[in-house]
Structure formats: C-alpha cells, structure tokens
Amino acid sequence: MRIKPFKGIRPPKQYVLQVNSRPYDVLNSEEARAEAAGNEKSLYHIIKPEINFEPGTDEHDPKVYQSAREHFDLFQKNGWLVQDPKECYYVYAQTMGDRTQYGLVVAAWFEDYMAGRIKKHELTRRDKEEDRMKHVRVNNANIEPVFFAYKHVDELDAIIARYAAKEPEYDFVAEPEGFGHKFWVIDDDNDIKRITELVAKIPAMYIADGHHRSAAAALVGNERKQQNPHHTGNEEYCFFLAVCFPDNQLNIIDYNRVVKDLNGLSEAEFLKALEEDFIVEKKGADIYRPNKLHNFSLYVGGNWYSLTAKPGRYNDNDPIGVLDVTISSNLILDKILGIKDLRSDKRIDFVGGIRGLGELKRRVDSGEMKMALALYPVTMQQIIDIADSGNIMPPKTTWFEPKLRSGLVIHSLE
C-alpha cells in the first residue's frame, strides 16, 4: 500500500469544538441546519452547504456546491482552518465506553483503489459517487476522511502508541453520542519514513466506512491524471484522506431489521412457517439478544423469540452464504415475507444497533412496524474474507461505531 504524509488543513485548538461535525451522510439537511444553528464555524456549512440556503433548496444545485467552496475559503481566510507547514501523519483515537481504537491518518494513493488493493465490500451508487466527486472538485480537497481497516502490524501499533502517550493536540467528547476523540500530529521525519515503509508492506486496506467517498476520490484522481500530460503519479491529486485502523481494535455492531407486515399471515402462521428452517424458542417479554452466529432475535406480538438456523440451511464454506444477513434475507424476508430487494422495498427499514434492541421493541409496540429481527454482528474477519474473495456484502450488513468526526483534518489536492 502506498501512502504519504500531507500538509493537513485543520482547526486551531481553540476552534476544534465549533468546527468538527458528524459525517455528511449520517444526518439530513434539517438535522445539520439545527446542529449548525448560531455557529458560523460549523463544518456543516462546507459538507452540508444546502443549510446556507432556504429550507427545501436542492442540495445538488450548482450554487450549493459553490457555496461549499466559498465557505471553505472563508474558513481559511478567517483562520478557523489553517494548513500545517510541513507534511505529517496524524493519529486519531476514538473512545466508546471502555474501548479505544487508534487510527493513522494518511493520504492514500488512488491507484491502489483502482487496482483493487483498497478493497470494498459494498456496492456504490453512481448518483452518490457523482455528488461526492462534485464536492471534491469544487473544493479541490478531501474535506472528509474515509475509514479503512488493515491487518494489524505490531511495529506500527508501537509507533502509534508512543504518540498516544503524549499530550494530544485535540481532546474532546462529542455530543450527543458522548464518545471521546483525541488527535496527535506525527511530524518526526524518522517516524514518518518508517510508517511509510511499514504500510508499503501491507498488501491491502479494507474500506470499513466511506465507500462513496473512496470511489469519488479515486475517480477525481483518475480524471486529473487524464487531464495532465505530464502526470507522474506523485501529484497531490493522486492521494485522498483516510484514517486507517488495525483490524483487532475495531468494533462492528449489529444492523437490525423492522418489517411493516407479515405478508398476510397471522402471528401464529408466521411462527409456524419459521419452524421449517429454525428452532423457535419463546423468550417472553424481556429483551432477548442473539448470542452467536446463526442465532436471531425476533420480536412480534409483544414477545421475544430465539431463532436458531437449522443445520443445512446455510453454507459455512461460502463467505456470503455464511452471513446471518444472507440467512435471514433468504429464509425469512424473502421466503416467508416476500421481501426480495432490501434496497428498494418500502415494507422494511433498518436500525443500527447503536440504538439498542429497545428501539426495535418501540417501533413494533407503536404499531408502525409488525415485527423486528435482531442479528448477531458480522466480524471484521468476515468482511476481510468477503473483500478478499471479490464478493459484495448484502445491503445493510455492517455498522461501525464510533463514526469518524469530520473537520479534524482536511487534505488539499494542491
């Protein structure tokens, strides 16, 4: 893997709390408008620039993208974002509960994405790629990072740990989630050289979060390559902003399903139909959480049930067939409930496990949904196996938490 240090554009310490934000794709325009209210330094003015206009303004209007650039320039003019004088790597740590993960912030080479060494496990949509490409082009920068995982390297862990023992550049708790965020600058030339050498030996990076940002950054890099007759492969536009975490520190949480109806079946008929492929055990009114792979939690009619897939109903030797999202999609959502396409069917919705299983119960008890299905989370190894085999995860499989905060550091393509 080829990476390089870069001259990060980032907020002076006294502004980081006002500048940093959640990623552009985890909240809608109204939520961003509310979070940025009264804060002219909020990064939402750059990453959700539709908030700079009247509510209802099309976020894909050319003037909206142009507003992002105007605000990016304004932030730099006002000193709310300042470029570091030398090329550095950075360490970004996130703490959720009693667990901390330490990421290395780098400029990743777009050719590694094009060649498949930066591996994906999700399909991307062309309209979303195009949106992010416009954002990169107009700002001439990667404003927000992508989230990579890699198979951990002990020496790299040791270098990062040495910096993490120092006083951080930034140290804050982000609301409303309550997760801790710390940030350090790696500016020692020997450490920079060694990090570059160590990462060069890593055969692959895996996109954990940010598939559309990765695709857009690589496509813009490729565009610039085609437009430059003197292209060498070393230009700044050949690189994009990424935070790389070792696989053994990452936590993937469950991504659950709620469904509006039972496809014409009564609750008794639905439970009976499940018995063909699952061992069904009634657990009562107390929340039941899946306890291992191929065990599911069902909430319907005020009761929780344990569903355990019967042997022979899945293929443990197939990286896709072994996934609980595949088993539940095939044997419950499709076979019994008639839900064929998770991306487009309006009868189903998805709930990130960060909200807890109580959220599933709430949505069923309210009458909005008829049943809820909780899944055991996928493992990092399953994601690596799927990406290595060239396969794609089914929709709504992985939920990484904490999300990366945006605005801690920006990579300019100049």
C-alpha positions as semicolon CSV with decimal commas, in nm:
position;residue;x (nm);y (nm);z (nm)
1;M;0,000;0,000;0,000
2;R;0,131;0,340;-0,094
3;I;0,064;0,630;0,144
4;K;0,220;0,968;0,206
5;P;0,219;1,236;0,474
6;F;0,041;1,560;0,386
7;K;0,007;1,922;0,498
8;G;-0,321;1,891;0,686
9;I;-0,567;2,180;0,691
10;R;-0,721;2,181;1,036
11;P;-0,872;2,399;1,309
12;P;-0,651;2,569;1,569
13;K;-0,708;2,402;1,905
14;Q;-0,943;2,674;2,030
15;Y;-1,184;2,623;1,738
16;V;-1,200;2,244;1,711
17;L;-1,519;2,210;1,916
18;Q;-1,703;2,456;1,692
19;V;-1,563;2,329;1,360
20;N;-1,587;1,948;1,395
21;S;-1,905;1,770;1,287
22;R;-2,064;1,437;1,219
23;P;-2,010;1,292;0,867
24;Y;-2,227;1,437;0,589
25;D;-2,417;1,112;0,531
26;V;-2,539;1,033;0,884
27;L;-2,784;1,322;0,913
28;N;-3,028;1,503;0,688
29;S;-3,037;1,871;0,592
30;E;-3,278;1,969;0,871
31;E;-3,065;1,799;1,137
32;A;-2,750;1,966;1,003
33;R;-2,927;2,303;1,000
34;A;-3,027;2,253;1,365
35;E;-2,679;2,141;1,475
36;A;-2,512;2,435;1,298
37;A;-2,761;2,695;1,425
38;G;-2,580;3,000;1,558
39;N;-2,236;2,855;1,474
40;E;-2,070;3,018;1,173
41;K;-1,764;2,793;1,223
42;S;-1,954;2,463;1,185
43;L;-1,814;2,235;0,911
44;Y;-2,175;2,170;0,804
45;H;-2,150;2,499;0,609
46;I;-1,898;2,314;0,388
47;I;-2,017;1,949;0,392
48;K;-2,394;2,019;0,404
49;P;-2,388;2,353;0,217
50;E;-2,760;2,343;0,143
51;I;-2,802;2,476;0,500
52;N;-2,665;2,810;0,370
53;F;-2,988;2,850;0,167
54;E;-3,361;2,848;0,231
55;P;-3,502;2,512;0,355
56;G;-3,604;2,298;0,058
57;T;-3,315;2,413;-0,164
58;D;-3,194;2,123;-0,383
59;E;-2,867;2,003;-0,233
60;H;-2,742;1,918;-0,584
61;D;-2,791;2,268;-0,723
62;P;-2,458;2,404;-0,862
63;K;-2,487;2,711;-0,638
64;V;-2,495;2,480;-0,333
65;Y;-2,164;2,316;-0,427
66;Q;-2,020;2,662;-0,498
67;S;-2,128;2,773;-0,151
68;A;-1,922;2,487;-0,004
69;R;-1,612;2,628;-0,175
70;E;-1,689;2,984;-0,065
71;H;-1,718;2,869;0,296
72;F;-1,402;2,656;0,272
73;D;-1,214;2,967;0,153
74;L;-1,380;3,180;0,424
75;F;-1,281;2,935;0,700
76;Q;-0,917;2,957;0,586
77;K;-0,926;3,337;0,546
78;N;-1,066;3,374;0,899
79;G;-0,811;3,133;1,049
80;W;-1,072;2,874;1,153
81;L;-0,884;2,625;0,932
82;V;-0,505;2,654;0,897
83;Q;-0,265;2,444;0,689
84;D;0,026;2,274;0,867
85;P;0,366;2,399;0,743
86;K;0,510;2,051;0,681
87;E;0,382;1,713;0,564
88;C;0,275;1,500;0,859
89;Y;0,087;1,187;0,952
90;Y;-0,166;1,209;1,232
91;V;-0,310;0,978;1,499
92;Y;-0,684;0,986;1,565
93;A;-0,822;0,795;1,866
94;Q;-1,188;0,730;1,939
95;T;-1,321;0,609;2,274
96;M;-1,661;0,443;2,315
97;G;-1,729;0,311;2,665
98;D;-1,419;0,129;2,786
99;R;-1,277;0,069;2,436
100;T;-1,040;0,295;2,237
101;Q;-0,931;0,250;1,876
102;Y;-0,625;0,427;1,731
103;G;-0,626;0,526;1,364
104;L;-0,341;0,650;1,146
105;V;-0,444;0,948;0,930
106;V;-0,277;0,932;0,587
107;A;-0,305;1,036;0,225
108;A;-0,387;0,710;0,040
109;W;-0,293;0,651;-0,326
110;F;-0,589;0,639;-0,567
111;E;-0,414;0,382;-0,789
112;D;-0,438;0,132;-0,502
113;Y;-0,817;0,174;-0,518
114;M;-0,820;0,136;-0,897
115;A;-0,606;-0,178;-0,875
116;G;-0,824;-0,337;-0,606
117;R;-0,567;-0,318;-0,326
118;I;-0,805;-0,088;-0,140
119;K;-1,089;-0,338;-0,115
120;K;-1,460;-0,273;-0,093
121;H;-1,742;-0,489;0,041
122;E;-2,040;-0,275;-0,066
123;L;-2,189;-0,165;-0,396
124;T;-2,180;0,208;-0,467
125;R;-2,447;0,412;-0,643
126;R;-2,342;0,628;-0,935
127;D;-2,556;0,928;-0,826
128;K;-2,392;0,929;-0,482
129;E;-2,044;0,896;-0,637
130;E;-2,117;1,190;-0,866
131;D;-2,235;1,403;-0,572
132;R;-1,910;1,341;-0,382
133;M;-1,700;1,394;-0,698
134;K;-1,857;1,739;-0,744
135;H;-1,780;1,819;-0,380
136;V;-1,413;1,714;-0,419
137;R;-1,376;1,902;-0,749
138;V;-1,524;2,230;-0,627
139;N;-1,322;2,234;-0,304
140;N;-1,009;2,084;-0,462
141;A;-0,983;1,890;-0,137
142;N;-1,100;1,582;0,050
143;I;-1,292;1,757;0,327
144;E;-1,396;1,431;0,498
145;P;-1,191;1,115;0,555
146;V;-1,273;0,757;0,465
147;F;-1,243;0,478;0,721
148;F;-1,003;0,192;0,637
149;A;-0,915;-0,126;0,825
150;Y;-0,592;-0,323;0,786
151;K;-0,442;-0,638;0,935
152;H;-0,254;-0,504;1,234
153;V;0,124;-0,460;1,234
154;D;0,297;-0,469;1,575
155;E;0,565;-0,211;1,491
156;L;0,305;0,031;1,355
157;D;0,098;-0,019;1,673
158;A;0,408;0,064;1,879
159;I;0,480;0,391;1,692
160;I;0,116;0,500;1,728
161;A;0,115;0,407;2,099
162;R;0,424;0,623;2,153
163;Y;0,241;0,928;2,018
164;A;-0,081;0,840;2,203
165;A;0,115;0,860;2,530
166;K;0,183;1,230;2,465
167;E;-0,037;1,532;2,524
168;P;-0,299;1,533;2,243
169;E;-0,349;1,822;2,003
170;Y;-0,728;1,781;2,037
171;D;-0,916;1,610;2,319
172;F;-1,294;1,639;2,339
173;V;-1,618;1,449;2,389
174;A;-1,865;1,483;2,102
175;E;-2,232;1,526;2,182
176;P;-2,491;1,381;2,167
177;E;-2,313;1,043;2,138
178;G;-2,075;1,104;2,426
179;F;-1,776;0,941;2,251
180;G;-1,423;1,068;2,315
181;H;-1,195;1,193;2,036
182;K;-0,821;1,265;2,056
183;F;-0,575;1,373;1,787
184;W;-0,195;1,389;1,764
185;V;0,049;1,516;1,498
186;I;0,333;1,289;1,377
187;D;0,595;1,534;1,249
188;D;0,920;1,347;1,323
189;D;1,094;1,268;0,991
190;N;1,224;0,929;1,105
191;D;0,880;0,817;1,223
192;I;0,720;0,944;0,901
193;K;0,972;0,749;0,693
194;R;0,925;0,431;0,896
195;I;0,544;0,450;0,883
196;T;0,559;0,488;0,503
197;E;0,788;0,182;0,482
198;L;0,573;-0,033;0,711
199;V;0,247;0,048;0,530
200;A;0,418;-0,026;0,195
201;K;0,442;-0,390;0,311
202;I;0,069;-0,416;0,390
203;P;-0,093;-0,600;0,095
204;A;-0,444;-0,449;0,126
205;M;-0,663;-0,196;0,302
206;Y;-1,034;-0,262;0,355
207;I;-1,297;0,012;0,332
208;A;-1,495;-0,007;0,654
209;D;-1,699;0,310;0,601
210;G;-1,699;0,564;0,318
211;H;-1,740;0,357;0,000
212;H;-1,880;0,655;-0,194
213;R;-1,611;0,894;-0,069
214;S;-1,341;0,642;-0,169
215;A;-1,487;0,590;-0,516
216;A;-1,530;0,965;-0,571
217;A;-1,176;1,048;-0,456
218;A;-1,027;0,780;-0,681
219;L;-1,237;0,887;-0,982
220;V;-1,134;1,253;-0,939
221;G;-0,770;1,143;-0,910
222;N;-0,808;0,948;-1,232
223;E;-0,970;1,248;-1,404
224;R;-0,678;1,471;-1,308
225;K;-0,435;1,206;-1,435
226;Q;-0,608;1,204;-1,777
227;Q;-0,604;1,586;-1,790
228;N;-0,233;1,620;-1,708
229;P;0,004;1,530;-1,998
230;H;0,298;1,548;-1,753
231;H;0,138;1,322;-1,489
232;T;0,397;1,138;-1,275
233;G;0,178;0,965;-1,013
234;N;0,329;1,174;-0,734
235;E;0,094;1,472;-0,759
236;E;-0,116;1,561;-0,456
237;Y;-0,437;1,487;-0,651
238;C;-0,325;1,122;-0,665
239;F;-0,393;1,091;-0,291
240;F;-0,701;1,112;-0,070
241;L;-0,776;1,140;0,300
242;A;-0,809;0,817;0,501
243;V;-0,799;0,705;0,863
244;C;-0,658;0,351;0,891
245;F;-0,741;0,134;1,194
246;P;-0,591;-0,205;1,281
247;D;-0,847;-0,484;1,244
248;N;-0,804;-0,609;1,602
249;Q;-0,922;-0,277;1,750
250;L;-1,243;-0,236;1,552
251;N;-1,593;-0,299;1,677
252;I;-1,877;-0,380;1,437
253;I;-2,223;-0,364;1,587
254;D;-2,546;-0,526;1,477
255;Y;-2,761;-0,385;1,197
256;N;-3,121;-0,490;1,254
257;R;-3,445;-0,508;1,055
258;V;-3,805;-0,398;1,118
259;V;-4,092;-0,500;0,887
260;K;-4,434;-0,339;0,844
261;D;-4,648;-0,652;0,791
262;L;-4,639;-1,033;0,797
263;N;-4,730;-1,072;0,427
264;G;-5,091;-1,168;0,506
265;L;-5,001;-1,423;0,776
266;S;-5,126;-1,423;1,133
267;E;-4,859;-1,422;1,406
268;A;-4,925;-1,794;1,469
269;E;-4,892;-1,876;1,098
270;F;-4,571;-1,672;1,074
271;L;-4,415;-1,851;1,374
272;K;-4,522;-2,188;1,230
273;A;-4,362;-2,103;0,893
274;L;-4,033;-2,018;1,071
275;E;-4,016;-2,369;1,221
276;E;-3,928;-2,520;0,883
277;D;-3,581;-2,361;0,889
278;F;-3,530;-2,251;1,252
279;I;-3,551;-2,382;1,605
280;V;-3,802;-2,133;1,752
281;E;-3,798;-2,069;2,130
282;K;-4,032;-1,823;2,301
283;K;-3,838;-1,598;2,543
284;G;-4,121;-1,378;2,676
285;A;-4,141;-1,004;2,731
286;D;-3,776;-0,944;2,833
287;I;-3,543;-0,832;2,554
288;Y;-3,354;-1,124;2,401
289;R;-3,022;-1,061;2,226
290;P;-2,870;-1,309;1,972
291;N;-2,580;-1,490;2,140
292;K;-2,385;-1,640;1,847
293;L;-2,369;-1,665;1,469
294;H;-2,685;-1,812;1,311
295;N;-2,893;-1,721;1,618
296;F;-3,151;-1,444;1,569
297;S;-3,381;-1,247;1,793
298;L;-3,741;-1,193;1,681
299;Y;-3,988;-0,951;1,838
300;V;-4,353;-0,990;1,740
301;G;-4,684;-0,961;1,926
302;G;-4,525;-0,838;2,248
303;N;-4,292;-1,136;2,281
304;W;-3,925;-1,208;2,205
305;Y;-3,819;-1,532;2,036
306;S;-3,485;-1,702;1,978
307;L;-3,445;-1,834;1,622
308;T;-3,156;-2,072;1,556
309;A;-3,098;-2,170;1,193
310;K;-3,110;-2,547;1,147
311;P;-2,801;-2,724;1,008
312;G;-2,800;-2,749;0,629
313;R;-2,986;-2,418;0,588
314;Y;-2,663;-2,222;0,525
315;N;-2,317;-2,278;0,379
316;D;-2,029;-2,211;0,619
317;N;-1,780;-2,254;0,333
318;D;-1,929;-1,968;0,130
319;P;-1,822;-1,620;0,255
320;I;-2,165;-1,479;0,160
321;G;-2,375;-1,785;0,245
322;V;-2,239;-1,797;0,600
323;L;-2,359;-1,443;0,679
324;D;-2,661;-1,406;0,905
325;V;-2,790;-1,127;0,678
326;T;-2,796;-1,381;0,394
327;I;-2,969;-1,649;0,606
328;S;-3,233;-1,407;0,733
329;S;-3,285;-1,249;0,391
330;N;-3,329;-1,584;0,218
331;L;-3,525;-1,781;0,478
332;I;-3,736;-1,512;0,648
333;L;-3,759;-1,188;0,450
334;D;-3,783;-1,344;0,102
335;K;-3,924;-1,693;0,160
336;I;-4,193;-1,603;0,416
337;L;-4,246;-1,226;0,392
338;G;-4,194;-1,179;0,017
339;I;-3,932;-0,904;0,053
340;K;-3,700;-0,956;-0,245
341;D;-3,495;-0,634;-0,263
342;L;-3,369;-0,484;0,063
343;R;-3,259;-0,167;-0,118
344;S;-3,597;-0,072;-0,262
345;D;-3,876;-0,249;-0,069
346;K;-4,072;0,007;0,135
347;R;-4,203;-0,257;0,379
348;I;-3,866;-0,290;0,551
349;D;-3,647;-0,049;0,745
350;F;-3,308;-0,083;0,917
351;V;-3,198;0,013;1,267
352;G;-2,835;0,048;1,368
353;G;-2,750;-0,147;1,682
354;I;-2,619;0,168;1,845
355;R;-2,988;0,248;1,915
356;G;-3,028;-0,075;2,116
357;L;-3,287;-0,350;2,090
358;G;-3,530;-0,132;2,287
359;E;-3,567;0,076;1,969
360;L;-3,687;-0,236;1,783
361;K;-3,945;-0,303;2,056
362;R;-4,058;0,061;2,049
363;R;-4,118;0,063;1,673
364;V;-4,322;-0,257;1,688
365;D;-4,518;-0,160;2,002
366;S;-4,606;0,178;1,845
367;G;-4,786;-0,006;1,563
368;E;-4,553;0,145;1,300
369;M;-4,394;-0,197;1,243
370;K;-4,527;-0,551;1,283
371;M;-4,208;-0,740;1,364
372;A;-3,839;-0,683;1,435
373;L;-3,538;-0,904;1,371
374;A;-3,205;-0,858;1,550
375;L;-2,888;-1,013;1,407
376;Y;-2,558;-1,116;1,560
377;P;-2,294;-0,868;1,432
378;V;-2,060;-0,966;1,150
379;T;-1,691;-0,992;1,234
380;M;-1,402;-0,799;1,084
381;Q;-1,267;-1,133;0,958
382;Q;-1,591;-1,197;0,766
383;I;-1,557;-0,857;0,597
384;I;-1,194;-0,931;0,506
385;D;-1,289;-1,276;0,369
386;I;-1,564;-1,127;0,152
387;A;-1,347;-0,842;0,022
388;D;-1,057;-1,082;-0,049
389;S;-1,287;-1,316;-0,243
390;G;-1,413;-1,026;-0,457
391;N;-1,766;-1,061;-0,323
392;I;-2,003;-0,786;-0,211
393;M;-2,188;-0,781;0,122
394;P;-2,568;-0,781;0,112
395;P;-2,718;-0,435;0,184
396;K;-2,726;-0,302;0,541
397;T;-2,482;-0,556;0,686
398;T;-2,222;-0,356;0,876
399;W;-2,247;-0,072;1,125
400;F;-1,919;0,068;1,253
401;E;-1,923;0,283;1,564
402;P;-1,795;0,536;1,658
403;K;-1,819;0,725;1,328
404;L;-1,524;0,944;1,231
405;R;-1,572;1,311;1,314
406;S;-1,521;1,543;1,018
407;G;-1,320;1,864;1,034
408;L;-1,026;1,742;1,243
409;V;-0,804;1,747;0,934
410;I;-0,859;1,811;0,560
411;H;-0,641;1,708;0,263
412;S;-0,589;1,958;-0,019
413;L;-0,539;1,825;-0,373
414;E;-0,295;2,110;-0,447
